Structure formats: C-alpha cells, structure tokens
Amino acid sequence: MFPRYRQVAQAELDNTEGEADLETALSKCGFGIFNIALLLLSFPASTTAAFEAGSMSYVIPAASNDLGLTPNDKAMLHSARFAGMMASGFLWGFISDALGRKKLLVLGFLLNGTLNILAGIFPILSLMIVFKFLTGFIFCGPSSIFMAYVSEVFLKKGRNIAVLSMGTYNAIGQITQAGLAMWIIPMKVPSQIPLDSWQLFQMVCALPSLISGIGCIFFVESPKFLADKGYHEEALKVCRTIYSINTRNPASNYPIKKLKHDSTKNDDRSNFSKFMDGMDIFKPPFINKAVIIFFIHLGAVGLNNILRLWLPEMFSLVSSSNLDPEEGLCPLLHEGNLARSNLTSEQLKNEDVYFKMMLVNVGGLIGHICFLISVSFVGKKIMEFGCIMVAGVNSFIIPLISAEYVIILSSISLTLYNICIFCNINIMVELFPTRIRATSVSVLMMISRTGTFCLNFVIANLIYDYCQYLFYGFTFYSLVMAALTLLIPQKPIEQKPPKPSKLNGVTSLKASPSSTRDTVL
C-alpha cells in the first residue's frame, strides 16, 4: 500500500513540476559549479572597469616627458574614454536585446582588451586618444550586459549578493592595478624589448578584459533573454545544461519539461511607444525630482572620477617638488610642475606614488564593505546626505594642511563620493515607476559621463597654479548637493490621474496615453 501511495504522490509531483515559469526552472537548477564559475568570472569582468578607467592615471605621470604632454593633452587622454562611453551609451541596450548576451560579451571584452593593447604598443598621443575613445565606446557594452547576465542567470535568493559582490571586486581591482603599477612602471625593461615600462603596464591592463572574453565563451546564453524572445525550448535547454553542470546528473533528469509563457510580461508595443514612455521622465511630476537627482549624480560621479584619475599626478608632483610637505599641497603641485621638466623619465617613475594609491584604494574597499553592512540600518537618503557633507568638508581642508595628510583625506573623500553614487542610483530606481526607470538610469549615466569629460579639462587647467580654488569649488558643489538631498521625496512618485471634465452635462475623464499605464512597480 505504501509503495503504491509513494508512486502516486511522485507521479503527481512530476506532473506539477513538468511545467513551470523561468524563475522556478532556474531554482530547479540548484547552486553548484556553474554558479561558482560565474562568480569567479565576475572578478576579472568587474576589475575590467577599474583597469580600463585607471590605466591612464598611472601612465600619464610616467609618460608626461616622453610624450611631451600639456595639461590639455592629459585631460584628453583621461576624457577620451568618457567621450566613447557617451557616444555608445544608448546603443548597447538595443543591440543586446536583439542579439543576446553571450555573443556581445565575448566580442566586447575581447575587442576592448585588444584596443587597450594597441594603446600600449603605439606611444603616439593621437593614436592613444583614438584607442582610448574606442575602448570607452566598446566598454559600455560588456560592462552593463555582464551585470544583466549575472542577474538573469543566478537564483533569486543569491542574485543581490552576486551583483553586490561585483562592486567589491571592482574595489579589489583598483588595489590590484596600483600594485601592478608599482611593480611594472619603475622596472627597467630589457633593451631587447622596444617598449617602455609604462607601455607594458598599459598592455597588462588589458588582461582582465581578455580573460573575461575568453571565459564567456564557455558559458551559456541567458535563459531569460531566450524566453523573452519566445525561444522557450532553447531556454529550457540552457536550464538543463546548468542543472547538469551543478548536479552532475544527466540533463534528462531535469524535472521541468516545459516553460510557461508569461503573458503578463509580453509587451507588443512598438519601440517608439516604449521610447515615448521613457520620455515621461522629462514631464511633471517626474522632471523636478529627476533634475535634483541628476545634479547630485553629476557631482558625485564627476568629483569621484577626476579626484581618482588625477591623484597619481598629484602624488607625482609632490614627490618631484623640493619644498617641505608642511608648505601644503598647492605650493608643492606648483613647484613640482616646474621641476618636472628637469627630471628624467626614470625619476618620474616613483614607487611611492603607486604605494600611496594602493593605500587610497584599500580605504575605498573598506568603505564599500562598511556601506554594504550599514545602508539597511541608516537609510540611503541619510547616508547620502552625510557622505556628501563630510566629503565637502574634506575638500575644504585638503589645501590647508600638510601634504602628508592628503592621502588620508583623499581616500575618505573618494569612498564617500562612491557611496553617494550607489545611494543615488538606488534612490532613483525606487522613486520612479518601471516604465521610465531604464530611461532615467540611462540619462543619469550620460549626464555623469558628460560631467566627467568636462571636469577633466577644468582640473587640468587649475590644478597646477590654482589648486586651492579647485578644492574650494569641490566644497561649494558638495554643499549644494547636500542641500538638494533634503528635497528628495521619501515615497515613490506617482503620476496623478487626469481631472474630470464635464461635456454636455456628462462627467468624463480626459484620457492620455500615459494615464493608463502602470506607475509604480
């Protein structure tokens, strides 16, 4: 009797498990080798961002005499990457939704790595600027697509941890890059190799991207992408493959036999209609709050990026100066810039510069971990306000104290601006409805990249002779940002329904295309 009962119960269970939605199908794949391998691949994929963004900040101080760089040349080398990202910011989402995740990840990472190698091989300013522009153009693709891929493949329970771990990997990548700079740039290259050490460093910075591209070859296509495109059988095959890798059982043992078609997620509207949905971000009641968040993000990303990109240059000038560090940072920057032309290329490759950057980045990693632990207790808005205020005070103090303490305050400021960036993005996602969320984040990123591009030229022309005004400008902008955080609402913004109007004695509603859409996730 009991064996018979167990057989019937198992048959009923098999029938219920024969068909399931994608989230259930992924849960049946379990957690195993596939997920661990993806987490391991996330490390080089995430550090690609750090290596891509920071390579020129280490190259410029060492190569300034070799290339005869002017302040605007340095700004162009830093900004070329952001110009490329601005040019392709809205392009990759459409391409990814059309061609899939895996193909673009492989192609994007490998092409990005190749361009970084070429930027190191040819020590010609114009070519380096072109290659850095192209790396920025390409990098927008795999960086955002990989994060989407991880969230689409991972189980729902472990999805947040997997995505948040990528931020930690990025911080570790910044420490690693500073360590590589300290090892490679000061070394003497054998005469048989027709390259300078800073060229070798630039080429080594391509490794995370190349490793990521090769690694992505061995992974599957995103099952969510396939299911959303209507390829349910192919998506089921991917789930079977993940199940087989994780459990080491034959794919035929996978309990799900058919994927349910989720009609609630099917959107048959044209791309133009979806685009017009997103444009509602520029209309009331969203536009006022969006401008506030855009302004805060512009400052947080811009100040964080230019401070991080120009810190090695500052440390290099301080080490080149003959003045006492007690004189303060700004006199040392001015004196170091004048003395640099009399130094050899070997003298400019100071290990102390790269060691200081390692310490700064270690502070950033500690700050990121503290943010992950405390944000749920403190709240994003309060944390954002506090971080901006403290960073602004730091900027005011930096020109007034001994240059020896700049490393500490710089690390604190970078960490705080970075936390502000994370908070601001999360606040925007929570405030705005689903239909305009993707557009709002895209505009947010575009504005921040444009700001970084422009601010690089500002700092290039102020840092050597008017550095104190530069940092006081940071302080002023930070105080304005902090004041604006107080105007950010606590609850999601909802679109008000249209007012009723009377036509021939009959009350009716003035319908609009946007009034019938969902407003809150």
C-alpha positions as CSV (number, residue, x, y, z in Angstrom):
1,M,0.0,0.0,0.0
2,F,2.7,2.5,1.0
3,P,4.9,1.9,-2.1
4,R,1.8,2.4,-4.2
5,Y,1.0,5.6,-2.4
6,R,4.5,6.9,-2.9
7,Q,4.3,6.1,-6.6
8,V,1.1,8.1,-7.0
9,A,2.4,11.0,-5.0
10,Q,5.6,11.1,-7.0
11,A,3.6,11.0,-10.3
12,E,1.5,13.9,-9.1
13,L,4.7,15.8,-8.1
14,D,6.2,15.1,-11.6
15,N,3.1,16.4,-13.2
16,T,3.2,19.6,-11.2
17,E,6.9,20.0,-11.9
18,G,6.5,19.2,-15.6
19,E,5.7,22.8,-16.5
20,A,7.0,25.9,-14.7
21,D,7.9,29.6,-15.2
22,L,11.5,30.6,-15.7
23,E,12.2,31.6,-12.1
24,T,11.0,28.1,-10.9
25,A,13.0,26.5,-13.7
26,L,16.2,28.2,-12.5
27,S,15.6,27.2,-8.9
28,K,15.5,23.6,-10.0
29,C,19.0,24.0,-11.5
30,G,20.4,24.3,-8.0
31,F,23.5,26.1,-6.9
32,G,26.8,24.5,-7.9
33,I,29.8,24.6,-10.2
34,F,28.1,26.8,-12.8
35,N,27.3,29.5,-10.2
36,I,30.7,29.3,-8.6
37,A,32.4,29.5,-12.0
38,L,30.3,32.6,-12.8
39,L,31.3,34.3,-9.6
40,L,34.9,33.6,-10.4
41,L,34.5,35.1,-13.9
42,S,32.8,38.1,-12.2
43,F,36.2,39.0,-10.7
44,P,38.1,39.8,-14.0
45,A,34.8,41.1,-15.6
46,S,34.3,43.6,-12.7
47,T,38.0,44.6,-12.4
48,T,37.9,45.4,-16.2
49,A,36.1,48.6,-15.2
50,A,38.8,49.6,-12.7
51,F,41.7,48.7,-15.1
52,E,40.0,50.4,-18.0
53,A,39.3,53.7,-16.1
54,G,42.5,53.9,-14.1
55,S,45.2,52.9,-16.6
56,M,45.9,56.4,-17.9
57,S,46.1,57.9,-14.4
58,Y,49.2,55.8,-13.8
59,V,50.6,56.2,-17.4
60,I,50.4,60.0,-17.6
61,P,52.8,60.9,-14.8
62,A,55.4,58.4,-16.1
63,A,55.0,59.3,-19.8
64,S,54.5,63.0,-19.5
65,N,58.1,63.8,-20.5
66,D,58.3,61.1,-23.1
67,L,55.1,62.2,-24.9
68,G,55.6,66.0,-24.1
69,L,52.1,66.2,-22.6
70,T,50.4,69.6,-22.0
71,P,47.6,69.9,-19.4
72,N,45.0,69.7,-22.1
73,D,46.7,66.6,-23.6
74,K,46.4,64.9,-20.2
75,A,42.8,65.9,-20.0
76,M,42.1,64.5,-23.4
77,L,43.7,61.2,-22.6
78,H,41.5,60.9,-19.5
79,S,38.4,62.2,-21.3
80,A,38.7,60.1,-24.5
81,R,37.3,57.1,-22.8
82,F,34.3,59.0,-21.4
83,A,33.6,60.5,-24.9
84,G,33.4,57.0,-26.3
85,M,31.0,55.9,-23.5
86,M,28.8,59.0,-24.2
87,A,28.7,58.0,-27.9
88,S,27.5,54.5,-27.3
89,G,25.6,54.9,-24.1
90,F,22.1,54.3,-25.6
91,L,23.3,51.8,-28.3
92,W,24.2,48.7,-26.4
93,G,20.9,48.1,-24.7
94,F,19.1,47.8,-28.1
95,I,21.9,45.6,-29.6
96,S,21.9,43.3,-26.5
97,D,18.1,42.8,-26.7
98,A,18.4,42.0,-30.4
99,L,21.5,39.7,-30.5
100,G,21.7,38.3,-27.0
101,R,24.1,38.5,-24.1
102,K,26.8,35.9,-24.8
103,K,27.9,37.0,-28.3
104,L,28.3,40.6,-27.2
105,L,30.1,39.7,-24.0
106,V,32.7,37.6,-25.9
107,L,33.1,40.2,-28.7
108,G,33.0,43.2,-26.4
109,F,35.5,42.0,-23.9
110,L,38.0,40.7,-26.5
111,L,37.8,43.8,-28.6
112,N,38.2,46.0,-25.6
113,G,41.3,44.1,-24.5
114,T,42.8,44.3,-28.0
115,L,42.3,48.1,-28.2
116,N,44.0,48.5,-24.8
117,I,47.0,46.5,-26.0
118,L,47.2,48.7,-29.1
119,A,47.1,51.8,-26.9
120,G,50.2,50.5,-25.2
121,I,52.0,49.4,-28.4
122,F,51.9,52.8,-30.1
123,P,53.4,55.6,-28.0
124,I,51.8,58.3,-30.2
125,L,49.4,60.8,-28.5
126,S,46.9,61.0,-31.3
127,L,46.7,57.2,-31.6
128,M,46.4,56.7,-27.9
129,I,43.5,59.1,-27.7
130,V,41.7,57.3,-30.6
131,F,42.3,53.9,-29.0
132,K,41.0,55.1,-25.6
133,F,37.9,56.6,-27.3
134,L,37.2,53.2,-28.9
135,T,37.8,51.3,-25.6
136,G,35.2,53.6,-24.0
137,F,32.8,53.1,-26.9
138,I,33.2,49.3,-26.6
139,F,33.3,49.1,-22.8
140,C,29.8,50.4,-22.3
141,G,28.5,47.1,-23.8
142,P,30.1,44.3,-21.8
143,S,30.2,46.2,-18.5
144,S,26.4,46.6,-18.4
145,I,25.5,43.4,-20.2
146,F,27.5,41.3,-17.8
147,M,25.7,42.6,-14.8
148,A,22.4,41.9,-16.5
149,Y,23.6,38.4,-17.4
150,V,24.5,37.6,-13.8
151,S,21.1,38.8,-12.5
152,E,19.3,36.8,-15.2
153,V,21.2,33.5,-14.6
154,F,21.5,33.5,-10.8
155,L,18.8,32.2,-8.4
156,K,16.6,34.9,-7.0
157,K,17.9,34.3,-3.4
158,G,21.5,34.8,-4.3
159,R,21.0,37.4,-7.0
160,N,21.6,40.5,-4.9
161,I,24.7,39.0,-3.3
162,A,26.1,38.2,-6.8
163,V,25.5,41.7,-8.1
164,L,26.8,43.5,-5.0
165,S,29.9,41.3,-5.0
166,M,30.9,42.9,-8.3
167,G,31.3,46.2,-6.6
168,T,33.7,44.6,-4.1
169,Y,35.6,43.0,-6.9
170,N,35.9,46.4,-8.6
171,A,37.4,47.9,-5.4
172,I,39.9,44.9,-5.2
173,G,40.7,45.5,-8.9
174,Q,41.7,49.1,-8.1
175,I,44.1,47.9,-5.4
176,T,45.5,45.2,-7.8
177,Q,46.1,47.8,-10.5
178,A,48.0,50.1,-8.2
179,G,50.1,47.1,-7.1
180,L,50.8,46.2,-10.8
181,A,51.8,49.8,-11.5
182,M,54.2,49.8,-8.5
183,W,55.8,46.6,-9.9
184,I,55.9,47.3,-13.6
185,I,56.3,51.0,-14.2
186,P,59.5,51.5,-12.2
187,M,61.2,48.4,-13.6
188,K,64.0,48.6,-16.2
189,V,62.8,46.9,-19.5
190,P,65.5,44.8,-21.3
191,S,66.9,46.5,-24.3
192,Q,65.6,43.7,-26.5
193,I,62.1,44.8,-25.9
194,P,61.3,48.0,-27.8
195,L,58.8,49.3,-25.3
196,D,58.9,51.5,-22.2
197,S,57.6,50.2,-18.9
198,W,54.5,52.4,-18.9
199,Q,53.6,50.8,-22.3
200,L,53.9,47.3,-20.8
201,F,51.7,48.4,-17.9
202,Q,49.0,49.7,-20.3
203,M,49.1,46.4,-22.2
204,V,48.8,44.4,-18.9
205,C,45.7,46.4,-18.1
206,A,44.0,44.6,-21.0
207,L,44.3,41.2,-19.2
208,P,41.1,41.3,-17.2
209,S,39.1,42.1,-20.3
210,L,40.8,39.4,-22.4
211,I,40.3,36.8,-19.6
212,S,36.6,37.8,-19.3
213,G,36.1,37.4,-23.1
214,I,37.7,34.0,-23.2
215,G,35.8,32.9,-20.1
216,C,32.4,34.0,-21.5
217,I,32.9,31.6,-24.5
218,F,32.3,28.6,-22.2
219,F,29.1,30.0,-20.6
220,V,25.5,29.6,-21.9
221,E,23.2,32.2,-23.3
222,S,20.9,33.9,-20.9
223,P,17.8,31.8,-20.5
224,K,15.7,35.0,-19.7
225,F,16.8,36.6,-22.9
226,L,15.8,33.4,-24.9
227,A,12.4,33.2,-23.0
228,D,11.6,36.8,-23.6
229,K,12.3,36.4,-27.3
230,G,9.9,33.4,-27.3
231,Y,12.6,30.7,-27.7
232,H,11.2,28.7,-24.8
233,E,12.7,25.4,-26.0
234,E,16.2,26.9,-26.2
235,A,15.8,28.5,-22.8
236,L,14.8,25.1,-21.4
237,K,17.9,23.5,-22.9
238,V,20.0,26.1,-21.2
239,C,18.4,25.3,-17.9
240,R,19.0,21.6,-18.5
241,T,22.7,22.4,-19.1
242,I,23.0,24.4,-15.9
243,Y,21.2,21.7,-14.0
244,S,23.6,19.0,-15.4
245,I,26.7,21.1,-14.5
246,N,25.5,21.9,-11.0
247,T,24.2,18.4,-10.0
248,R,26.4,16.3,-12.2
249,N,23.2,14.4,-13.2
250,P,22.2,13.8,-16.8
251,A,20.3,16.6,-18.4
252,S,17.4,14.2,-19.0
253,N,16.8,14.1,-15.2
254,Y,15.9,17.8,-15.1
255,P,12.3,17.9,-13.7
256,I,11.0,20.7,-15.8
257,K,9.7,19.6,-19.2
258,K,8.1,22.8,-20.4
259,L,8.4,26.5,-19.7
260,K,5.3,28.5,-19.1
261,H,4.8,31.6,-21.4
262,D,4.3,34.5,-19.1
263,S,1.8,36.6,-21.0
264,T,1.8,39.3,-18.3
265,K,5.4,40.3,-19.3
266,N,4.6,40.3,-23.0
267,D,4.8,43.9,-24.4
268,D,3.7,44.1,-28.0
269,R,4.0,47.9,-28.2
270,S,6.4,49.3,-30.8
271,N,9.9,50.5,-29.8
272,F,8.7,54.1,-30.4
273,S,5.9,53.7,-27.9
274,K,8.3,52.3,-25.3
275,F,10.7,55.2,-26.1
276,M,7.9,57.7,-25.5
277,D,7.1,56.1,-22.2
278,G,10.7,56.7,-21.1
279,M,10.5,60.4,-22.2
280,D,7.9,60.9,-19.4
281,I,10.9,61.4,-17.2
282,F,11.0,65.0,-18.6
283,K,7.4,65.7,-17.8
284,P,5.7,66.5,-14.5
285,P,5.5,65.1,-11.8
286,F,8.9,63.5,-12.5
287,I,11.0,66.2,-14.1
288,N,11.5,68.3,-10.9
289,K,12.9,65.4,-8.8
290,A,14.8,64.0,-11.7
291,V,16.8,67.2,-12.2
292,I,17.7,67.1,-8.5
293,I,19.0,63.5,-8.7
294,F,20.8,64.3,-12.0
295,F,22.6,67.2,-10.4
296,I,23.6,65.2,-7.4
297,H,24.8,62.4,-9.6
298,L,26.7,64.7,-11.8
299,G,28.7,66.0,-8.9
300,A,29.2,62.6,-7.1
301,V,30.5,60.8,-10.2
302,G,32.4,63.8,-11.6
303,L,34.2,64.6,-8.4
304,N,34.9,61.0,-7.6
305,N,36.3,60.3,-11.1
306,I,38.5,63.3,-11.5
307,L,39.9,63.0,-8.0
308,R,40.7,59.4,-8.6
309,L,42.1,59.9,-12.1
310,W,44.3,62.9,-11.0
311,L,45.6,61.6,-7.7
312,P,48.6,59.8,-9.2
313,E,49.5,63.0,-11.0
314,M,49.3,65.0,-7.7
315,F,51.4,62.5,-5.8
316,S,54.0,62.5,-8.6
317,L,54.2,66.3,-8.5
318,V,54.5,66.3,-4.7
319,S,57.4,63.8,-4.9
320,S,59.1,65.9,-7.6
321,S,59.0,69.1,-5.5
322,N,61.9,70.2,-3.3
323,L,59.6,72.0,-0.9
324,D,58.8,70.9,2.6
325,P,55.4,68.9,2.7
326,E,54.4,71.3,5.6
327,E,54.0,74.0,2.9
328,G,50.8,72.4,1.8
329,L,49.6,70.6,-1.2
330,C,49.0,73.5,-3.6
331,P,52.6,75.1,-3.4
332,L,54.0,71.6,-3.9
333,L,51.9,71.0,-7.0
334,H,53.1,74.3,-8.5
335,E,56.7,73.7,-7.6
336,G,56.6,70.1,-8.8
337,N,55.2,71.0,-12.1
338,L,58.0,73.5,-12.7
339,A,60.7,70.9,-11.6
340,R,59.3,68.1,-13.6
341,S,60.8,69.2,-16.9
342,N,64.3,68.8,-15.4
343,L,63.7,65.2,-14.3
344,T,64.5,62.1,-16.3
345,S,61.8,59.5,-17.2
346,E,63.3,57.2,-14.7
347,Q,63.0,59.8,-11.9
348,L,59.3,60.2,-12.7
349,K,58.6,56.5,-12.1
350,N,58.4,56.8,-8.3
351,E,57.2,53.7,-6.4
352,D,55.9,55.9,-3.6
353,V,53.2,57.3,-5.9
354,Y,51.8,53.8,-6.6
355,F,52.1,52.7,-3.0
356,K,50.0,55.7,-1.9
357,M,47.4,54.8,-4.5
358,M,47.2,51.3,-3.1
359,L,46.5,52.8,0.4
360,V,43.8,55.1,-1.0
361,N,42.1,52.1,-2.8
362,V,42.3,49.9,0.3
363,G,40.4,52.7,2.1
364,G,37.8,52.5,-0.7
365,L,37.4,48.8,-0.2
366,I,36.9,49.2,3.5
367,G,34.4,51.9,2.9
368,H,32.5,49.8,0.4
369,I,32.2,46.9,2.8
370,C,31.0,49.3,5.6
371,F,28.4,50.7,3.2
372,L,27.0,47.2,2.4
373,I,26.7,46.4,6.1
374,S,25.2,49.7,7.3
375,V,23.0,51.0,4.5
376,S,20.0,48.9,5.6
377,F,20.2,50.4,9.1
378,V,20.9,54.0,8.3
379,G,18.9,54.5,5.1
380,K,20.1,55.7,1.7
381,K,18.9,59.3,1.9
382,I,20.5,59.9,5.3
383,M,23.7,58.2,4.3
384,E,23.9,60.2,1.0
385,F,23.5,63.5,2.9
386,G,26.1,62.6,5.5
387,C,28.7,61.3,2.9
388,I,28.3,64.5,0.8
389,M,28.7,66.8,3.8
390,V,31.9,65.0,5.1
391,A,33.4,64.9,1.6
392,G,32.8,68.6,1.1
393,V,34.5,69.4,4.4
394,N,37.4,67.2,3.4
395,S,37.8,69.2,0.1
396,F,37.9,72.4,2.1
397,I,40.6,71.1,4.4
398,I,42.9,69.5,1.8
399,P,44.6,72.8,0.7
400,L,45.1,73.9,4.3
401,I,47.0,71.0,5.8
402,S,50.4,69.3,5.3
403,A,50.6,67.4,2.0
404,E,51.5,64.3,4.1
405,Y,47.8,64.0,5.2
406,V,46.3,64.4,1.8
407,I,46.4,60.7,1.2
408,I,44.1,60.1,4.2
409,L,41.6,62.8,3.3
410,S,41.6,61.8,-0.4
411,S,40.8,58.2,0.5
412,I,37.9,59.3,2.7
413,S,36.5,61.6,0.0
414,L,36.7,59.0,-2.8
415,T,35.0,56.4,-0.6
416,L,32.2,58.9,0.4
417,Y,31.6,60.0,-3.2
418,N,31.5,56.4,-4.2
419,I,28.9,55.5,-1.5
420,C,26.9,58.6,-2.7
421,I,26.8,57.2,-6.2
422,F,25.4,53.8,-5.1
423,C,22.8,55.5,-2.9
424,N,21.7,57.9,-5.6
425,I,21.2,55.2,-8.2
426,N,19.1,53.1,-5.7
427,I,17.1,56.2,-4.8
428,M,16.3,56.9,-8.4
429,V,15.3,53.2,-9.1
430,E,13.0,53.3,-6.0
431,L,11.4,56.7,-6.8
432,F,10.4,56.3,-10.5
433,P,7.9,53.9,-12.0
434,T,9.0,50.9,-14.0
435,R,8.1,52.3,-17.4
436,I,10.6,55.3,-17.1
437,R,13.2,53.6,-14.9
438,A,15.5,52.4,-17.7
439,T,15.5,55.8,-19.4
440,S,16.1,57.6,-16.2
441,V,19.2,55.5,-15.4
442,S,20.5,55.9,-18.9
443,V,20.1,59.7,-18.8
444,L,21.8,59.6,-15.3
445,M,24.8,57.8,-16.7
446,M,25.0,60.0,-19.8
447,I,25.0,63.2,-17.7
448,S,27.6,61.9,-15.3
449,R,29.9,60.9,-18.1
450,T,29.5,64.3,-19.8
451,G,30.3,65.9,-16.5
452,T,33.5,63.9,-16.0
453,F,34.5,64.7,-19.6
454,C,34.2,68.4,-19.0
455,L,35.6,68.4,-15.5
456,N,38.8,66.8,-16.7
457,F,39.6,69.9,-18.7
458,V,38.7,72.1,-15.7
459,I,41.1,70.4,-13.3
460,A,43.9,70.2,-16.0
461,N,43.9,74.0,-16.2
462,L,43.6,74.7,-12.5
463,I,45.4,72.0,-10.6
464,Y,49.0,73.4,-11.2
465,D,48.5,77.1,-10.4
466,Y,45.1,77.5,-8.7
467,C,44.6,74.2,-6.9
468,Q,43.1,75.8,-3.7
469,Y,40.2,77.3,-5.8
470,L,39.6,73.9,-7.3
471,F,39.1,72.3,-3.9
472,Y,37.0,75.2,-2.7
473,G,34.9,74.6,-5.7
474,F,34.5,71.0,-4.8
475,T,33.3,72.1,-1.3
476,F,30.8,74.5,-2.7
477,Y,29.3,72.0,-5.1
478,S,29.2,69.4,-2.3
479,L,27.2,71.7,0.0
480,V,24.7,72.4,-2.8
481,M,24.4,68.6,-3.4
482,A,23.8,68.0,0.3
483,A,21.1,70.7,0.4
484,L,19.4,69.1,-2.6
485,T,19.3,65.7,-1.0
486,L,16.8,67.2,1.5
487,L,14.4,67.8,-1.3
488,I,14.3,64.2,-2.5
489,P,10.9,62.6,-1.5
490,Q,10.8,59.5,0.7
491,K,8.0,57.7,-1.2
492,P,7.8,56.7,-4.9
493,I,6.5,59.3,-7.3
494,E,3.1,58.5,-8.7
495,Q,1.5,60.2,-11.7
496,K,-1.7,62.0,-10.8
497,P,-4.9,60.8,-12.5
498,P,-6.4,63.3,-15.0
499,K,-9.0,65.7,-13.7
500,P,-12.6,65.0,-14.6
501,S,-14.3,67.4,-17.1
502,K,-17.9,67.9,-17.9
503,L,-19.0,67.6,-21.5
504,N,-22.7,68.3,-22.2
505,G,-23.5,67.6,-18.6
506,V,-21.7,64.3,-18.6
507,T,-18.6,63.8,-16.4
508,S,-15.8,62.2,-18.3
509,L,-12.1,61.6,-17.9
510,K,-9.6,63.1,-20.2
511,A,-7.6,60.1,-21.1
512,S,-3.9,60.3,-22.1
513,P,-1.6,57.6,-23.3
514,S,0.4,57.7,-20.1
515,S,-2.6,57.8,-17.7
516,T,-3.5,54.2,-18.4
517,R,0.0,52.8,-17.8
518,D,1.2,51.4,-14.6
519,T,3.1,54.0,-12.5
520,V,4.6,52.0,-9.6
521,L,6.4,48.6,-9.7
